[in-house]
Amino acid sequence: MGDTADDSMEIVHALRAVTVQLALRSAGFAQDNGMHPTDVRALIALMDARRAGEPMTAGRLGAQLGVNSAGTTAVVDRLERAGHVERVRDPADRRRVLVEVTEGAVALGQAHFGPFIETVVALLEGFDERERAAIRGFLDGARASASRTP
């Protein structure tokens, strides 16, 4: 392997290390709040949908989580009992039920993950637009690659 390959592998290993640390942080959040790890992944998916202004049905949530219908219902039921989500009728189609994250869940996530997010945002401020575009492109590509079935 040449220098470029070695450098690429260092970046791959750094990405893996970040992934491990994020998984540990997420597991700690789940444990501290009496949640299953899938519940945390569901909350993240719901917060991402909210931020993007996209409605989230239970079916779409289950597809994103890779969980069947019964498992999705169990996740949503647990999160609803804990006050982290609400089921609401879609104003555009009253037959459809949406799952929405509550303000309390957002505040809980912010309390736990906020300091980390603030540190990463500050770190990114040290990069120019071109560098940030490269980072975004790399992360988008890595995410797409990770989501492919082997």
Secondary structure, DSSP 8 states (H G I E B T S, - for coil): --HHHHHHHHHHHHHHHHHHHHHHHHHHHHHHTT--HHHHHHHHHHHHHHHHT---BHHHHHHHHT--HHHHHHHHHHHHHTTSEEEEEETTEEEEEEEEE-HHHHHHHHHHHHHHHHHHHHHHTTS-HHHHHHHHHHHHHHHHHHHS--
